[in-house]
Amino acid sequence: PGEDQRREGDASAATEGHSGSQAVQHLPMPDAKVTRVPGEEEEDTDSMDGSGLYSLTEEGERESEGGRRERVNERDAGKRAARKRNRPSGSTAHHSSSSDEDDDDEEEEEDQEEVEDEQAMDSWLGAELRDLSRPSWRAVPSLKSREIGRGSHQFVRRVCGARGLVQRLELQGRLERHTGCVNTLHFNPSGTRLASGSDDLRVVVWDWARRRAELEFDSGHKSNVFQAKFLPHSGDSTLAMCARDGQIRVAELSATQRCKNTKRVAQHKGAAHKLALEPDSPCSFLSAGEDAIVFAIDLRLDRPANKLVVVKEGDKKVGLYTIFVNPVNTHHFAVGGRDQYVRIYDQRKINENENNGVLKKFCPSHLVSSESKTNITCLVYSHDGTELLTSYNDEDIYLFDSSHSDGADYRRRYKGHRNNATVKGVNFYGPSSEFVISGSDCGHIYLWDKVSARIVQFMEGDRGGVVNCLEPHPHLPGLATSGLDHDVKLWSPTAENLTGLKGLKDVMKKNKRERDEDSVRHGDQYDTQLLWFLMRHMRNRRPQRTRREGAEGDTDESWSSPDSSDEEDGGPDHVQCMSS
């Protein structure tokens, strides 16, 4: 009998061990890593590119659907347990069981809604994307070719447009001098100097490579400086500026690193946000203001400012936030502002009696009849003038073909950022406009591959929470950025490893949810206008700000045309810190 018992015990133990091993085999392994199958194509190490960036899944966060469902189920179970703990006890067992059933039904409905919302969000993020192409530049073959003199004149150009270097961008340094938000950045044509303007009403010209200020002067403006740009072919001796006070001013700089004087050359009735330079002209540029007027300014004339056009939709004026000249066909310029339309004009053919002088208009088809008050905060032409990039307030960024006919829809759409709190800029990056770059209310900097519309770089920008200005270097792989912080940040491709896009998906979803929540509130526009009225009233009651010492011979001597306005009060001081 004892021997039979031992046999039965051994058999049962073997059966339990076999079933236990089966159970272990079927358990999910969330920490398991995917290994490369022998024979699979290996990553091209010369490309300096990462294969993990072909989707929005972040490095270190790839997981199976089963693992994701388990986490969702655990979270839902925790919610249900919490609800049961907080549930008041019923007077009878019957009432308790019926309330339990009702609560379970409500919980299931809520869980189902959460799953559907998550699926809809993932679907939105993945829509209108294309696959990333293979890298066009490879480091080792390119360096070998340069060593033997083959294609050396194209080396820098190809490096600046290489995706592998974009994915290695990191913070290189800071330029600290301003005492207010930095609203504008502009490199001189050779890329040796960087001009910045701020809410502190001062302009600084930097030797950015040595991290020092070469020149600092009072702009002469009475409110926030929005742009300060070197005029091309002027020997870096002329800076054009615009500001919230509506003034367009020109600063004359000397070779001895001082400002000779600043003079007003035009006056808008509202804030003037942007200037548009003509690529080959040291004395001509355009300005646009919230009064809907575009001025053509020629510094060779006794009265430099000439009213070019008043932008209208029907009989209603459209205030302007942005303007840009086509770099190839300089007769064409594009404007955007307080409606959803990109308008292109030809300076030679502006007849306001015919289609309000507009050559052609573009707008995303879904925004044409949209009830939401959509504005254009910034637009830029590509390097060859064939494409037009447009950033919409609390919407996405859209790419248009500038050669398309009137009313054509967009070609690409770039998603993930948020453009609501300030008048945000957008720009191309790369010598052939290979990438799209924008700041965001979440404080991050986004770089999209232009063709695939996928994010290839994601960096934390300002601590203040908003990045407004992005200025790529004209000849080197790097850029300068600024926002609500009082410094200028310099970025270079010096990171040892490719970006992992850590936290990107969560930030994108958060931006989208906040945007959707805000779009439901229709009363915000009235509240904002009331707030601006109160701020302006308080500003007018304050004593006049004392003019800072600095620039020699600053003057309000006006070269303005009779079309200019004498109004100089454009609104409250803090402009880039709040929406316009």
Secondary structure, 3 states (H helix, E strand, C coil): CHHHHHHHHHHHHHHHHHHHHHHHHHCCCCCCCCCCCCCCCCCCHHHCCCHHHCCCCCCCCCCCHHHHHHHHHHHHHHHHHHHHHHCCCCCCHHHHHHHHHHHHHHHHHHHHHHHHHHHHHHHHHHCCCCCCCCCCCCHHHHHHHHHCCCCHHHHHHHHHCCHHHHCCCEEEEEEECCCCCEEEEEECCCCCCEEEEECCCEEEEEECCCCEEEEEEECCCCCCEEEEEECCCCCCCEEEEEECCCEEEEEEECCCCCEEEEEEEEECCCCEEEEEECCCCCCEEEEEECCCEEEEEECCCCCCEEEEEECEECCEECCEEEEEECCCCCCEEEEEECCCCEEEEEHHHCCCCCHHHCCEEECCHHHHCCCCCCCEEEEEECCCCCEEEEEECCCCEEEEECCCCCCCCCCEEECCCCCCCCCCCEEEECCCCCEEEECCCCCEEEEEECCCCCEEEEEECCCCCCEEEEEECCCCCCEEEEECCCEEEEEECCCCCCCCCCCHHHHHHHHHHHHHHHHCCCCHHHHHHHHHHHHHHHHHHCCCCCCCCCCCCCCCCECCCCCCCCCCCCCCCCCCCCCC
